[in-house]
Amino acid sequence: MAPINKNIENVFESVCNLVYSNRLAEASVELEILLEGITASDISSQVEEIKQTYQMLLEYNFKGIPDPQRDSIFSKLKVSFLELADRVRQKAFTRSGLQIYQLKARIESEKEATKEEATRKIDGYSFDLEFSKLLNYSELSSSHSVHEALPTISPKLFQQMWLTDKYTETDLLLLKAIRESGNLPWHEKCLAVSAITLSLINCFDKEKFVVLCDFYMDRQHEVWQRAFAGLVIAAFIYNKRIELYPKIQSKLTECFSGLNFAVDLNRFLLQILKSFETENITRKFRDEILPDVQKFESKIRQKLDIDNLINNEVFEDKNPDWGKLFEDNPDLLNKVEKMSEMQMEGMDLFMGAFSMLKNFEFFREISNWFRPFYKENENAQNAINNEMGAKQSFLTGLEDSFYICNSDKYSFCFNIDQLPGEQGNNIMNLFNMEAENMRELTREDGILNKPGKDTYIFTQYIQDLYRFFKLHPFRTDFRDIFTLHWDISSNWLILNIDDSTSVLRNLAEYYFEKQHFGEALDLFLTLAQKPGTDQAVLEKLAYCYQMKCDYKSAVEYYKKAELFDTNRLWGLKKIIFCYRKLSDVASALEWSIEAATLEPNDAYIQTMLGNCYLDLDRYEDALNHYFKAEVLSPENKKILRPIAWCCLVTGKLDLAYNYLENIMLIDCTAIDLVNSGHVALCLGKKPEAIKYYLSAISSDGYSFRQFLETFDSDKHVLEANGVETIEFQFIKDFIRIKSGS
């Protein structure tokens, strides 16, 4: 968003937040900033009226007289203030020169006449024919008869529904007619719902909430899913505001009762959360898969005879070399399979591929970004040459395809229209083969059962929205819903539905699986405060705190989970780990000892016991546990280092030497070389010790200064093993000279 527009939005949000916090005096100051440069006497007078009303309320309050109406008056005052802020915001945007507000100004003068005409035409028996004529008003020539006109939502009407700030009675009558019309096709009603949704995103209006609720409760397939999407998006944008509007609350409560609202909410929110992964998926596809595909392009050409693909055999038989090709590059196969799984789960894989295909004339009309794809659509029909024999099968397959969003389906058609005839035909044939395979899969697995269909409609619509807000040429003019903070646990819908626990749990699990531990933490914390919390919630909450490096809180919830007395060893290990991160050695040792009584032959526990005793300078005890850990987990070569150190500290020099020699064969570090020098020095092998010390300094990233720090910190160990104090300075000076430091 351009800076001036962002500034308007920021000030508006500040005004709203101050009102929600009951700080109306401060809110009025912020509102004055938005009013700068705006000359509107009615707005100015309303500002003064609100100020005076608020001042009177304050004066009456502090006279000490109880006022049972005070809270109600104050609530209405807040509503008035917010709706005034809405008007000022729209006025400020109008002055900013945004493209959509220029469009809004052009249609402003004629919209009322159009809608009043619509209201007069709504008259019982004759409605459908008259309404058909009205909706096509701007497209029909005088030669068209009413009977020839099919009911549609014209681009002009879409714009008027979208760019109307507050719906009037005329608007509501028209929308009611659209919703109740038996002749208006489902895909046209979908357009109307999208226009209302965009309008509500752009400007708050309680009536828009109500209309979307009505569309949702009608449960007309394809239409209600879009209405529900609009409702939920608006409920997150205007979460705090809903509390001030009993009419909205009442209507939403009506939606809750007798319908699968919680189930619908769960499905929709899971899909919208997946949309936030789109950018990462697009990047992953571009950076990880495409390079592999390009790398093997020449091999593919050779093995698949790609230059001679254009023959009937390609469409009838599978190439036997495909399997062998992927054997040559199994990593690419694994990536492709993973991406296919993600596609079936509703992740958006095609954003990158289709983002460059939104420049067709079709997309110059904003309503077409939201047009559902159906095979009879004249744009789709005209895009495919009638001479192509696979045309109707292709369009049917595209209509049935649940993993491509509507916007991309149209792009697909228009792109084929740009290709040479034979090439376009081949692509359609290949797609038809894939479509048939997908139909077979859906029949076998029941993917498109009723709940599954609802999910995929949500997915496709969310992806349509994503493309609009991310790719439209005027996208900086819009409030991008995909940059919103989706505070799920405190949302009014979540707090007021009966089955909120299952919704919260599913979303928390999704965040947890995707390693979004901050978001998962908030939801698991809400779940943990509910009665009857299970062990897994507490464990995952603790784990989220652990991954956020809040080890104190992690310990608190690991201990609560530990009370369930199930899978205790796992929990004990986590508690030990967190205490060590907190440098609470005593507590870590206490819990390690308890864990060892539960499972004495666990390598991790024995290692933790060794670490605790090492921190406490109880080296013999540490060594005993490290030895046991080595026996229990011989493949863990990292255990060799603390064993070698403890052997050095306790004077077991030959044993330390042997362990360090084994380390040298595996993965030698600069510290390993220094320790080897220490052992050689203690054994009286000075030349060998110097060799190790010099080798350490020549290691990558290890300086002479670091050597001095390590050497000085280890002097007490060397002294305990018989090295004379006078030798220390000799060694440091000699190393300095030999290393040129």
PyMOL commands that set and color helices and strands:
alter all, ss='L'
color gray80, all
select helices_A, chain A and resi 3-20+24-35+41-61+70-96+99-121+124-135+146-148+155-162+169-180+186-202+206-218+223-237+239-242+246-256+261-275+278-295+297-304+306-308+312-316+321-328+330-344+351-354+361-364+366-370+378-383+391-400+406-417+421-445+450-471+475-477+481-483+492-496+500-513+517-528+535-547+551-562+568-581+585-598+603-615+619-632+637-649+653-666+670-682+686-697+704-713+715-720+726-739
alter helices_A, ss='H'
color red, helices_A
deselect
rebuild
show_as cartoon
